[in-house]
Amino acid sequence: DQVLRVLPRNEEQLTVLRALGEQGEPQVDFWRRPHRPALLVDLRVPYANLQEIKSLLDSHNFSYSVMIEDVQ
C-alpha cells in the first residue's frame, strides 16, 4: 500500500476525491479528508488499486506525491 498526498485545486477536484471516498471499490482510506481547495488530502491506497487511482488522479490533472512508499 502507499499513502498519496493530493492537492485539490478546485471544487471539481474535491468532488472527484469525495466520490472516491464514497465508493466501495476501489477501496481507499482517507488519512486527511477532502474539505476545501488548496488543503492537502492524504489517502492510503491498497497496492492492487494503485495504478487505477493514479490514473484517475492523472486524468483529472491532480497534483500529488507519494507520502509513504510502502505501508506495512
mmJSON file of the N, C-alpha and C atoms, coordinates in Angstrom:
{"data_MODEL":{"atom_site":{
"group_PDB":["ATOM","ATOM","ATOM","ATOM","ATOM","ATOM","ATOM","ATOM","ATOM","ATOM","ATOM","ATOM","ATOM","ATOM","ATOM","ATOM","ATOM","ATOM","ATOM","ATOM","ATOM","ATOM","ATOM","ATOM","ATOM","ATOM","ATOM","ATOM","ATOM","ATOM","ATOM","ATOM","ATOM","ATOM","ATOM","ATOM","ATOM","ATOM","ATOM","ATOM","ATOM","ATOM","ATOM","ATOM","ATOM","ATOM","ATOM","ATOM","ATOM","ATOM","ATOM","ATOM","ATOM","ATOM","ATOM","ATOM","ATOM","ATOM","ATOM","ATOM","ATOM","ATOM","ATOM","ATOM","ATOM","ATOM","ATOM","ATOM","ATOM","ATOM","ATOM","ATOM","ATOM","ATOM","ATOM","ATOM","ATOM","ATOM","ATOM","ATOM","ATOM","ATOM","ATOM","ATOM","ATOM","ATOM","ATOM","ATOM","ATOM","ATOM","ATOM","ATOM","ATOM","ATOM","ATOM","ATOM","ATOM","ATOM","ATOM","ATOM","ATOM","ATOM","ATOM","ATOM","ATOM","ATOM","ATOM","ATOM","ATOM","ATOM","ATOM","ATOM","ATOM","ATOM","ATOM","ATOM","ATOM","ATOM","ATOM","ATOM","ATOM","ATOM","ATOM","ATOM","ATOM","ATOM","ATOM","ATOM","ATOM","ATOM","ATOM","ATOM","ATOM","ATOM","ATOM","ATOM","ATOM","ATOM","ATOM","ATOM","ATOM","ATOM","ATOM","ATOM","ATOM","ATOM","ATOM","ATOM","ATOM","ATOM","ATOM","ATOM","ATOM","ATOM","ATOM","ATOM","ATOM","ATOM","ATOM","ATOM","ATOM","ATOM","ATOM","ATOM","ATOM","ATOM","ATOM","ATOM","ATOM","ATOM","ATOM","ATOM","ATOM","ATOM","ATOM","ATOM","ATOM","ATOM","ATOM","ATOM","ATOM","ATOM","ATOM","ATOM","ATOM","ATOM","ATOM","ATOM","ATOM","ATOM","ATOM","ATOM","ATOM","ATOM","ATOM","ATOM","ATOM","ATOM","ATOM","ATOM","ATOM","ATOM","ATOM","ATOM","ATOM","ATOM","ATOM","ATOM","ATOM","ATOM","ATOM","ATOM","ATOM","ATOM","ATOM","ATOM"],
"id":[1,2,3,4,5,6,7,8,9,10,11,12,13,14,15,16,17,18,19,20,21,22,23,24,25,26,27,28,29,30,31,32,33,34,35,36,37,38,39,40,41,42,43,44,45,46,47,48,49,50,51,52,53,54,55,56,57,58,59,60,61,62,63,64,65,66,67,68,69,70,71,72,73,74,75,76,77,78,79,80,81,82,83,84,85,86,87,88,89,90,91,92,93,94,95,96,97,98,99,100,101,102,103,104,105,106,107,108,109,110,111,112,113,114,115,116,117,118,119,120,121,122,123,124,125,126,127,128,129,130,131,132,133,134,135,136,137,138,139,140,141,142,143,144,145,146,147,148,149,150,151,152,153,154,155,156,157,158,159,160,161,162,163,164,165,166,167,168,169,170,171,172,173,174,175,176,177,178,179,180,181,182,183,184,185,186,187,188,189,190,191,192,193,194,195,196,197,198,199,200,201,202,203,204,205,206,207,208,209,210,211,212,213,214,215,216],
"type_symbol":["N","C","C","N","C","C","N","C","C","N","C","C","N","C","C","N","C","C","N","C","C","N","C","C","N","C","C","N","C","C","N","C","C","N","C","C","N","C","C","N","C","C","N","C","C","N","C","C","N","C","C","N","C","C","N","C","C","N","C","C","N","C","C","N","C","C","N","C","C","N","C","C","N","C","C","N","C","C","N","C","C","N","C","C","N","C","C","N","C","C","N","C","C","N","C","C","N","C","C","N","C","C","N","C","C","N","C","C","N","C","C","N","C","C","N","C","C","N","C","C","N","C","C","N","C","C","N","C","C","N","C","C","N","C","C","N","C","C","N","C","C","N","C","C","N","C","C","N","C","C","N","C","C","N","C","C","N","C","C","N","C","C","N","C","C","N","C","C","N","C","C","N","C","C","N","C","C","N","C","C","N","C","C","N","C","C","N","C","C","N","C","C","N","C","C","N","C","C","N","C","C","N","C","C","N","C","C","N","C","C","N","C","C","N","C","C"],
"label_atom_id":["N","CA","C","N","CA","C","N","CA","C","N","CA","C","N","CA","C","N","CA","C","N","CA","C","N","CA","C","N","CA","C","N","CA","C","N","CA","C","N","CA","C","N","CA","C","N","CA","C","N","CA","C","N","CA","C","N","CA","C","N","CA","C","N","CA","C","N","CA","C","N","CA","C","N","CA","C","N","CA","C","N","CA","C","N","CA","C","N","CA","C","N","CA","C","N","CA","C","N","CA","C","N","CA","C","N","CA","C","N","CA","C","N","CA","C","N","CA","C","N","CA","C","N","CA","C","N","CA","C","N","CA","C","N","CA","C","N","CA","C","N","CA","C","N","CA","C","N","CA","C","N","CA","C","N","CA","C","N","CA","C","N","CA","C","N","CA","C","N","CA","C","N","CA","C","N","CA","C","N","CA","C","N","CA","C","N","CA","C","N","CA","C","N","CA","C","N","CA","C","N","CA","C","N","CA","C","N","CA","C","N","CA","C","N","CA","C","N","CA","C","N","CA","C","N","CA","C","N","CA","C","N","CA","C","N","CA","C","N","CA","C","N","CA","C","N","CA","C","N","CA","C"],
"label_alt_id":[null,null,null,null,null,null,null,null,null,null,null,null,null,null,null,null,null,null,null,null,null,null,null,null,null,null,null,null,null,null,null,null,null,null,null,null,null,null,null,null,null,null,null,null,null,null,null,null,null,null,null,null,null,null,null,null,null,null,null,null,null,null,null,null,null,null,null,null,null,null,null,null,null,null,null,null,null,null,null,null,null,null,null,null,null,null,null,null,null,null,null,null,null,null,null,null,null,null,null,null,null,null,null,null,null,null,null,null,null,null,null,null,null,null,null,null,null,null,null,null,null,null,null,null,null,null,null,null,null,null,null,null,null,null,null,null,null,null,null,null,null,null,null,null,null,null,null,null,null,null,null,null,null,null,null,null,null,null,null,null,null,null,null,null,null,null,null,null,null,null,null,null,null,null,null,null,null,null,null,null,null,null,null,null,null,null,null,null,null,null,null,null,null,null,null,null,null,null,null,null,null,null,null,null,null,null,null,null,null,null,null,null,null,null,null,null],
"label_comp_id":["ASP","ASP","ASP","GLN","GLN","GLN","VAL","VAL","VAL","LEU","LEU","LEU","ARG","ARG","ARG","VAL","VAL","VAL","LEU","LEU","LEU","PRO","PRO","PRO","ARG","ARG","ARG","ASN","ASN","ASN","GLU","GLU","GLU","GLU","GLU","GLU","GLN","GLN","GLN","LEU","LEU","LEU","THR","THR","THR","VAL","VAL","VAL","LEU","LEU","LEU","ARG","ARG","ARG","ALA","ALA","ALA","LEU","LEU","LEU","GLY","GLY","GLY","GLU","GLU","GLU","GLN","GLN","GLN","GLY","GLY","GLY","GLU","GLU","GLU","PRO","PRO","PRO","GLN","GLN","GLN","VAL","VAL","VAL","ASP","ASP","ASP","PHE","PHE","PHE","TRP","TRP","TRP","ARG","ARG","ARG","ARG","ARG","ARG","PRO","PRO","PRO","HIS","HIS","HIS","ARG","ARG","ARG","PRO","PRO","PRO","ALA","ALA","ALA","LEU","LEU","LEU","LEU","LEU","LEU","VAL","VAL","VAL","ASP","ASP","ASP","LEU","LEU","LEU","ARG","ARG","ARG","VAL","VAL","VAL","PRO","PRO","PRO","TYR","TYR","TYR","ALA","ALA","ALA","ASN","ASN","ASN","LEU","LEU","LEU","GLN","GLN","GLN","GLU","GLU","GLU","ILE","ILE","ILE","LYS","LYS","LYS","SER","SER","SER","LEU","LEU","LEU","LEU","LEU","LEU","ASP","ASP","ASP","SER","SER","SER","HIS","HIS","HIS","ASN","ASN","ASN","PHE","PHE","PHE","SER","SER","SER","TYR","TYR","TYR","SER","SER","SER","VAL","VAL","VAL","MET","MET","MET","ILE","ILE","ILE","GLU","GLU","GLU","ASP","ASP","ASP","VAL","VAL","VAL","GLN","GLN","GLN"],
"label_asym_id":["A","A","A","A","A","A","A","A","A","A","A","A","A","A","A","A","A","A","A","A","A","A","A","A","A","A","A","A","A","A","A","A","A","A","A","A","A","A","A","A","A","A","A","A","A","A","A","A","A","A","A","A","A","A","A","A","A","A","A","A","A","A","A","A","A","A","A","A","A","A","A","A","A","A","A","A","A","A","A","A","A","A","A","A","A","A","A","A","A","A","A","A","A","A","A","A","A","A","A","A","A","A","A","A","A","A","A","A","A","A","A","A","A","A","A","A","A","A","A","A","A","A","A","A","A","A","A","A","A","A","A","A","A","A","A","A","A","A","A","A","A","A","A","A","A","A","A","A","A","A","A","A","A","A","A","A","A","A","A","A","A","A","A","A","A","A","A","A","A","A","A","A","A","A","A","A","A","A","A","A","A","A","A","A","A","A","A","A","A","A","A","A","A","A","A","A","A","A","A","A","A","A","A","A","A","A","A","A","A","A","A","A","A","A","A","A"],
"label_entity_id":["1","1","1","1","1","1","1","1","1","1","1","1","1","1","1","1","1","1","1","1","1","1","1","1","1","1","1","1","1","1","1","1","1","1","1","1","1","1","1","1","1","1","1","1","1","1","1","1","1","1","1","1","1","1","1","1","1","1","1","1","1","1","1","1","1","1","1","1","1","1","1","1","1","1","1","1","1","1","1","1","1","1","1","1","1","1","1","1","1","1","1","1","1","1","1","1","1","1","1","1","1","1","1","1","1","1","1","1","1","1","1","1","1","1","1","1","1","1","1","1","1","1","1","1","1","1","1","1","1","1","1","1","1","1","1","1","1","1","1","1","1","1","1","1","1","1","1","1","1","1","1","1","1","1","1","1","1","1","1","1","1","1","1","1","1","1","1","1","1","1","1","1","1","1","1","1","1","1","1","1","1","1","1","1","1","1","1","1","1","1","1","1","1","1","1","1","1","1","1","1","1","1","1","1","1","1","1","1","1","1","1","1","1","1","1","1"],
"label_seq_id":[1,1,1,2,2,2,3,3,3,4,4,4,5,5,5,6,6,6,7,7,7,8,8,8,9,9,9,10,10,10,11,11,11,12,12,12,13,13,13,14,14,14,15,15,15,16,16,16,17,17,17,18,18,18,19,19,19,20,20,20,21,21,21,22,22,22,23,23,23,24,24,24,25,25,25,26,26,26,27,27,27,28,28,28,29,29,29,30,30,30,31,31,31,32,32,32,33,33,33,34,34,34,35,35,35,36,36,36,37,37,37,38,38,38,39,39,39,40,40,40,41,41,41,42,42,42,43,43,43,44,44,44,45,45,45,46,46,46,47,47,47,48,48,48,49,49,49,50,50,50,51,51,51,52,52,52,53,53,53,54,54,54,55,55,55,56,56,56,57,57,57,58,58,58,59,59,59,60,60,60,61,61,61,62,62,62,63,63,63,64,64,64,65,65,65,66,66,66,67,67,67,68,68,68,69,69,69,70,70,70,71,71,71,72,72,72],
"pdbx_PDB_ins_code":[null,null,null,null,null,null,null,null,null,null,null,null,null,null,null,null,null,null,null,null,null,null,null,null,null,null,null,null,null,null,null,null,null,null,null,null,null,null,null,null,null,null,null,null,null,null,null,null,null,null,null,null,null,null,null,null,null,null,null,null,null,null,null,null,null,null,null,null,null,null,null,null,null,null,null,null,null,null,null,null,null,null,null,null,null,null,null,null,null,null,null,null,null,null,null,null,null,null,null,null,null,null,null,null,null,null,null,null,null,null,null,null,null,null,null,null,null,null,null,null,null,null,null,null,null,null,null,null,null,null,null,null,null,null,null,null,null,null,null,null,null,null,null,null,null,null,null,null,null,null,null,null,null,null,null,null,null,null,null,null,null,null,null,null,null,null,null,null,null,null,null,null,null,null,null,null,null,null,null,null,null,null,null,null,null,null,null,null,null,null,null,null,null,null,null,null,null,null,null,null,null,null,null,null,null,null,null,null,null,null,null,null,null,null,null,null],
"Cartn_x":[0.843,0.0,0.879,0.328,1.011,0.077,0.676,-0.094,0.252,-0.781,-0.618,-1.063,-0.3,-0.673,-1.151,-2.41,-3.071,-3.441,-3.259,-3.632,-4.778,-6.022,-7.147,-7.109,-7.225,-7.105,-8.445,-9.523,-10.828,-11.943,-13.174,-14.335,-14.523,-14.224,-14.369,-13.46,-12.228,-11.309,-11.746,-12.29,-12.828,-13.953,-14.808,-15.921,-15.402,-14.349,-13.758,-13.233,-12.533,-11.994,-13.107,-14.108,-15.225,-15.945,-16.13,-16.778,-15.93,-14.635,-13.728,-13.888,-14.069,-14.259,-15.592,-16.576,-17.913,-18.09,-17.183,-17.292,-16.788,-17.367,-16.873,-15.594,-15.51,-14.338,-13.944,-12.7,-11.57,-11.515,-11.081,-11.049,-9.896,-10.191,-9.156,-9.491,-8.468,-8.635,-8.094,-8.979,-8.536,-7.896,-6.672,-5.989,-6.229,-6.421,-6.817,-7.841,-9.083,-10.22,-10.241,-10.901,-11.045,-12.073,-11.636,-12.532,-12.735,-11.623,-11.72,-10.508,-10.606,-9.467,-8.235,-7.08,-5.765,-5.44,-6.26,-5.991,-5.595,-4.407,-3.882,-4.781,-4.823,-5.587,-4.609,-4.643,-3.799,-4.693,-4.339,-5.133,-4.245,-4.601,-3.897,-4.598,-3.786,-4.322,-3.743,-4.581,-4.078,-3.268,-2.245,-1.345,-2.105,-3.124,-3.885,-4.594,-4.831,-5.57,-4.7,-3.401,-2.525,-2.593,-2.44,-2.421,-3.753,-4.848,-6.17,-6.353,-5.962,-6.123,-5.198,-3.957,-3.023,-3.493,-4.045,-4.591,-5.763,-6.625,-7.754,-7.25,-6.273,-5.72,-5.089,-4.346,-3.716,-4.768,-5.838,-6.856,-7.605,-7.594,-8.247,-7.223,-5.986,-4.917,-4.631,-4.688,-4.324,-2.819,-2.436,-1.048,-0.975,-0.093,0.023,1.447,1.754,3.056,2.867,3.876,3.846,4.406,3.57,3.983,4.67,4.096,4.688,4.724,5.903,6.123,5.546,5.721,5.33,4.756,3.44,2.76,2.685,3.276,3.268,2.111],
"Cartn_y":[-1.191,0.0,1.242,2.323,3.613,4.672,5.71,6.881,7.999,8.522,9.61,10.917,11.962,13.309,14.052,14.478,15.07,16.513,17.391,18.791,19.13,19.131,19.536,21.048,21.473,22.899,23.604,22.831,23.472,22.536,23.031,22.258,20.979,21.033,19.844,18.721,19.047,18.029,17.529,18.405,17.971,16.961,17.212,16.312,14.931,14.899,13.619,12.861,13.545,12.883,12.398,13.214,12.807,11.59,11.562,10.412,9.158,9.317,8.193,7.609,8.466,8.014,7.339,7.639,7.068,5.74,5.414,4.16,3.002,1.845,0.649,0.142,0.295,-0.134,0.973,1.284,0.743,1.326,0.527,0.909,1.873,3.019,3.942,4.323,4.711,5.084,6.5,7.458,8.838,9.017,9.49,9.852,11.33,12.096,13.505,13.727,13.988,14.046,15.338,15.288,16.495,17.45,18.668,19.666,20.874,21.428,22.609,22.666,23.425,23.543,24.083,23.646,24.075,23.498,22.577,21.908,20.467,20.063,18.737,17.606,16.556,15.343,14.175,13.333,12.139,10.914,9.97,8.756,7.539,6.477,5.196,4.419,3.922,3.185,1.772,0.745,-0.631,-0.855,-1.663,-1.924,-2.334,-3.162,-3.668,-2.554,-1.414,-0.317,0.885,0.799,1.956,2.503,1.646,2.122,2.776,2.182,2.73,4.11,4.246,5.523,6.581,6.215,7.18,7.608,6.701,7.051,8.017,7.765,8.661,10.058,10.119,11.414,12.135,11.396,11.989,12.508,11.744,12.13,13.396,13.708,14.925,16.009,15.814,16.812,17.181,16.182,16.414,16.554,17.361,17.395,16.463,15.453,14.52,13.991,13.444,12.814,11.612,10.757,9.599,10.046,9.997,10.414,9.255,8.056,6.843,5.795,5.345,4.431,3.035,2.535,1.154,1.074,1.082,0.957,-0.519,-0.898,-2.311,-2.551],
"Cartn_z":[0.0,0.0,0.0,-0.53,-0.497,0.06,0.637,1.039,0.07,-0.576,-1.529,-0.895,-1.146,-0.708,-1.951,-1.914,-3.076,-2.757,-3.746,-3.579,-4.537,-4.028,-4.884,-5.092,-6.35,-6.664,-6.823,-6.964,-7.192,-6.711,-6.81,-6.345,-7.161,-8.441,-9.289,-8.79,-8.463,-7.957,-6.582,-5.762,-4.47,-4.659,-5.622,-5.911,-6.315,-7.125,-7.549,-6.328,-5.439,-4.243,-3.321,-3.132,-2.258,-2.824,-4.134,-4.772,-4.595,-4.668,-4.472,-3.067,-2.088,-0.714,-0.472,-1.313,-1.127,-1.842,-2.745,-3.491,-2.635,-2.859,-2.187,-2.842,-4.149,-4.918,-5.879,-6.073,-5.325,-3.918,-3.009,-1.6,-1.334,-0.756,-0.289,1.145,1.877,3.275,3.446,3.691,3.872,5.236,5.233,6.481,6.782,5.719,5.823,4.73,5.128,4.196,3.374,2.2,1.38,1.992,2.281,2.875,1.978,1.443,0.59,-0.335,-1.41,-2.33,-1.608,-2.084,-1.578,-0.194,0.298,1.562,1.239,1.687,1.335,1.816,1.015,1.318,1.281,2.322,2.36,2.286,1.404,1.313,1.118,1.842,1.697,0.604,-0.329,-1.461,-1.439,-1.429,-1.483,-2.759,-2.648,-3.769,-5.03,-4.866,-6.017,-6.785,-6.147,-6.779,-7.133,-6.902,-7.108,-8.528,-9.517,-10.899,-11.271,-10.855,-11.156,-10.523,-9.263,-8.562,-9.158,-9.426,-10.02,-11.405,-12.176,-13.495,-13.361,-12.381,-12.127,-11.763,-10.86,-10.454,-11.644,-12.452,-13.64,-14.624,-14.819,-15.8,-15.376,-14.078,-13.582,-13.226,-13.683,-13.512,-12.057,-11.18,-9.785,-9.636,-8.679,-8.236,-7.028,-7.096,-5.971,-5.876,-4.701,-4.489,-3.575,-3.543,-2.658,-1.313,-0.3,1.035,1.757,1.662,2.238,1.145,0.809,-0.319,-0.062,1.16,1.445,2.855,2.955,4.251,4.593,5.686,6.105,7.056],
"occupancy":[1.0,1.0,1.0,1.0,1.0,1.0,1.0,1.0,1.0,1.0,1.0,1.0,1.0,1.0,1.0,1.0,1.0,1.0,1.0,1.0,1.0,1.0,1.0,1.0,1.0,1.0,1.0,1.0,1.0,1.0,1.0,1.0,1.0,1.0,1.0,1.0,1.0,1.0,1.0,1.0,1.0,1.0,1.0,1.0,1.0,1.0,1.0,1.0,1.0,1.0,1.0,1.0,1.0,1.0,1.0,1.0,1.0,1.0,1.0,1.0,1.0,1.0,1.0,1.0,1.0,1.0,1.0,1.0,1.0,1.0,1.0,1.0,1.0,1.0,1.0,1.0,1.0,1.0,1.0,1.0,1.0,1.0,1.0,1.0,1.0,1.0,1.0,1.0,1.0,1.0,1.0,1.0,1.0,1.0,1.0,1.0,1.0,1.0,1.0,1.0,1.0,1.0,1.0,1.0,1.0,1.0,1.0,1.0,1.0,1.0,1.0,1.0,1.0,1.0,1.0,1.0,1.0,1.0,1.0,1.0,1.0,1.0,1.0,1.0,1.0,1.0,1.0,1.0,1.0,1.0,1.0,1.0,1.0,1.0,1.0,1.0,1.0,1.0,1.0,1.0,1.0,1.0,1.0,1.0,1.0,1.0,1.0,1.0,1.0,1.0,1.0,1.0,1.0,1.0,1.0,1.0,1.0,1.0,1.0,1.0,1.0,1.0,1.0,1.0,1.0,1.0,1.0,1.0,1.0,1.0,1.0,1.0,1.0,1.0,1.0,1.0,1.0,1.0,1.0,1.0,1.0,1.0,1.0,1.0,1.0,1.0,1.0,1.0,1.0,1.0,1.0,1.0,1.0,1.0,1.0,1.0,1.0,1.0,1.0,1.0,1.0,1.0,1.0,1.0,1.0,1.0,1.0,1.0,1.0,1.0,1.0,1.0,1.0,1.0,1.0,1.0],
"B_iso_or_equiv":[0.0,0.0,0.0,0.0,0.0,0.0,0.0,0.0,0.0,0.0,0.0,0.0,0.0,0.0,0.0,0.0,0.0,0.0,0.0,0.0,0.0,0.0,0.0,0.0,0.0,0.0,0.0,0.0,0.0,0.0,0.0,0.0,0.0,0.0,0.0,0.0,0.0,0.0,0.0,0.0,0.0,0.0,0.0,0.0,0.0,0.0,0.0,0.0,0.0,0.0,0.0,0.0,0.0,0.0,0.0,0.0,0.0,0.0,0.0,0.0,0.0,0.0,0.0,0.0,0.0,0.0,0.0,0.0,0.0,0.0,0.0,0.0,0.0,0.0,0.0,0.0,0.0,0.0,0.0,0.0,0.0,0.0,0.0,0.0,0.0,0.0,0.0,0.0,0.0,0.0,0.0,0.0,0.0,0.0,0.0,0.0,0.0,0.0,0.0,0.0,0.0,0.0,0.0,0.0,0.0,0.0,0.0,0.0,0.0,0.0,0.0,0.0,0.0,0.0,0.0,0.0,0.0,0.0,0.0,0.0,0.0,0.0,0.0,0.0,0.0,0.0,0.0,0.0,0.0,0.0,0.0,0.0,0.0,0.0,0.0,0.0,0.0,0.0,0.0,0.0,0.0,0.0,0.0,0.0,0.0,0.0,0.0,0.0,0.0,0.0,0.0,0.0,0.0,0.0,0.0,0.0,0.0,0.0,0.0,0.0,0.0,0.0,0.0,0.0,0.0,0.0,0.0,0.0,0.0,0.0,0.0,0.0,0.0,0.0,0.0,0.0,0.0,0.0,0.0,0.0,0.0,0.0,0.0,0.0,0.0,0.0,0.0,0.0,0.0,0.0,0.0,0.0,0.0,0.0,0.0,0.0,0.0,0.0,0.0,0.0,0.0,0.0,0.0,0.0,0.0,0.0,0.0,0.0,0.0,0.0,0.0,0.0,0.0,0.0,0.0,0.0],
"pdbx_formal_charge":[null,null,null,null,null,null,null,null,null,null,null,null,null,null,null,null,null,null,null,null,null,null,null,null,null,null,null,null,null,null,null,null,null,null,null,null,null,null,null,null,null,null,null,null,null,null,null,null,null,null,null,null,null,null,null,null,null,null,null,null,null,null,null,null,null,null,null,null,null,null,null,null,null,null,null,null,null,null,null,null,null,null,null,null,null,null,null,null,null,null,null,null,null,null,null,null,null,null,null,null,null,null,null,null,null,null,null,null,null,null,null,null,null,null,null,null,null,null,null,null,null,null,null,null,null,null,null,null,null,null,null,null,null,null,null,null,null,null,null,null,null,null,null,null,null,null,null,null,null,null,null,null,null,null,null,null,null,null,null,null,null,null,null,null,null,null,null,null,null,null,null,null,null,null,null,null,null,null,null,null,null,null,null,null,null,null,null,null,null,null,null,null,null,null,null,null,null,null,null,null,null,null,null,null,null,null,null,null,null,null,null,null,null,null,null,null],
"auth_seq_id":[1,1,1,2,2,2,3,3,3,4,4,4,5,5,5,6,6,6,7,7,7,8,8,8,9,9,9,10,10,10,11,11,11,12,12,12,13,13,13,14,14,14,15,15,15,16,16,16,17,17,17,18,18,18,19,19,19,20,20,20,21,21,21,22,22,22,23,23,23,24,24,24,25,25,25,26,26,26,27,27,27,28,28,28,29,29,29,30,30,30,31,31,31,32,32,32,33,33,33,34,34,34,35,35,35,36,36,36,37,37,37,38,38,38,39,39,39,40,40,40,41,41,41,42,42,42,43,43,43,44,44,44,45,45,45,46,46,46,47,47,47,48,48,48,49,49,49,50,50,50,51,51,51,52,52,52,53,53,53,54,54,54,55,55,55,56,56,56,57,57,57,58,58,58,59,59,59,60,60,60,61,61,61,62,62,62,63,63,63,64,64,64,65,65,65,66,66,66,67,67,67,68,68,68,69,69,69,70,70,70,71,71,71,72,72,72],
"auth_comp_id":["ASP","ASP","ASP","GLN","GLN","GLN","VAL","VAL","VAL","LEU","LEU","LEU","ARG","ARG","ARG","VAL","VAL","VAL","LEU","LEU","LEU","PRO","PRO","PRO","ARG","ARG","ARG","ASN","ASN","ASN","GLU","GLU","GLU","GLU","GLU","GLU","GLN","GLN","GLN","LEU","LEU","LEU","THR","THR","THR","VAL","VAL","VAL","LEU","LEU","LEU","ARG","ARG","ARG","ALA","ALA","ALA","LEU","LEU","LEU","GLY","GLY","GLY","GLU","GLU","GLU","GLN","GLN","GLN","GLY","GLY","GLY","GLU","GLU","GLU","PRO","PRO","PRO","GLN","GLN","GLN","VAL","VAL","VAL","ASP","ASP","ASP","PHE","PHE","PHE","TRP","TRP","TRP","ARG","ARG","ARG","ARG","ARG","ARG","PRO","PRO","PRO","HIS","HIS","HIS","ARG","ARG","ARG","PRO","PRO","PRO","ALA","ALA","ALA","LEU","LEU","LEU","LEU","LEU","LEU","VAL","VAL","VAL","ASP","ASP","ASP","LEU","LEU","LEU","ARG","ARG","ARG","VAL","VAL","VAL","PRO","PRO","PRO","TYR","TYR","TYR","ALA","ALA","ALA","ASN","ASN","ASN","LEU","LEU","LEU","GLN","GLN","GLN","GLU","GLU","GLU","ILE","ILE","ILE","LYS","LYS","LYS","SER","SER","SER","LEU","LEU","LEU","LEU","LEU","LEU","ASP","ASP","ASP","SER","SER","SER","HIS","HIS","HIS","ASN","ASN","ASN","PHE","PHE","PHE","SER","SER","SER","TYR","TYR","TYR","SER","SER","SER","VAL","VAL","VAL","MET","MET","MET","ILE","ILE","ILE","GLU","GLU","GLU","ASP","ASP","ASP","VAL","VAL","VAL","GLN","GLN","GLN"],
"auth_asym_id":["A","A","A","A","A","A","A","A","A","A","A","A","A","A","A","A","A","A","A","A","A","A","A","A","A","A","A","A","A","A","A","A","A","A","A","A","A","A","A","A","A","A","A","A","A","A","A","A","A","A","A","A","A","A","A","A","A","A","A","A","A","A","A","A","A","A","A","A","A","A","A","A","A","A","A","A","A","A","A","A","A","A","A","A","A","A","A","A","A","A","A","A","A","A","A","A","A","A","A","A","A","A","A","A","A","A","A","A","A","A","A","A","A","A","A","A","A","A","A","A","A","A","A","A","A","A","A","A","A","A","A","A","A","A","A","A","A","A","A","A","A","A","A","A","A","A","A","A","A","A","A","A","A","A","A","A","A","A","A","A","A","A","A","A","A","A","A","A","A","A","A","A","A","A","A","A","A","A","A","A","A","A","A","A","A","A","A","A","A","A","A","A","A","A","A","A","A","A","A","A","A","A","A","A","A","A","A","A","A","A","A","A","A","A","A","A"],
"auth_atom_id":["N","CA","C","N","CA","C","N","CA","C","N","CA","C","N","CA","C","N","CA","C","N","CA","C","N","CA","C","N","CA","C","N","CA","C","N","CA","C","N","CA","C","N","CA","C","N","CA","C","N","CA","C","N","CA","C","N","CA","C","N","CA","C","N","CA","C","N","CA","C","N","CA","C","N","CA","C","N","CA","C","N","CA","C","N","CA","C","N","CA","C","N","CA","C","N","CA","C","N","CA","C","N","CA","C","N","CA","C","N","CA","C","N","CA","C","N","CA","C","N","CA","C","N","CA","C","N","CA","C","N","CA","C","N","CA","C","N","CA","C","N","CA","C","N","CA","C","N","CA","C","N","CA","C","N","CA","C","N","CA","C","N","CA","C","N","CA","C","N","CA","C","N","CA","C","N","CA","C","N","CA","C","N","CA","C","N","CA","C","N","CA","C","N","CA","C","N","CA","C","N","CA","C","N","CA","C","N","CA","C","N","CA","C","N","CA","C","N","CA","C","N","CA","C","N","CA","C","N","CA","C","N","CA","C","N","CA","C","N","CA","C","N","CA","C","N","CA","C","N","CA","C"],
"pdbx_PDB_model_num":[1,1,1,1,1,1,1,1,1,1,1,1,1,1,1,1,1,1,1,1,1,1,1,1,1,1,1,1,1,1,1,1,1,1,1,1,1,1,1,1,1,1,1,1,1,1,1,1,1,1,1,1,1,1,1,1,1,1,1,1,1,1,1,1,1,1,1,1,1,1,1,1,1,1,1,1,1,1,1,1,1,1,1,1,1,1,1,1,1,1,1,1,1,1,1,1,1,1,1,1,1,1,1,1,1,1,1,1,1,1,1,1,1,1,1,1,1,1,1,1,1,1,1,1,1,1,1,1,1,1,1,1,1,1,1,1,1,1,1,1,1,1,1,1,1,1,1,1,1,1,1,1,1,1,1,1,1,1,1,1,1,1,1,1,1,1,1,1,1,1,1,1,1,1,1,1,1,1,1,1,1,1,1,1,1,1,1,1,1,1,1,1,1,1,1,1,1,1,1,1,1,1,1,1,1,1,1,1,1,1,1,1,1,1,1,1]
}}}
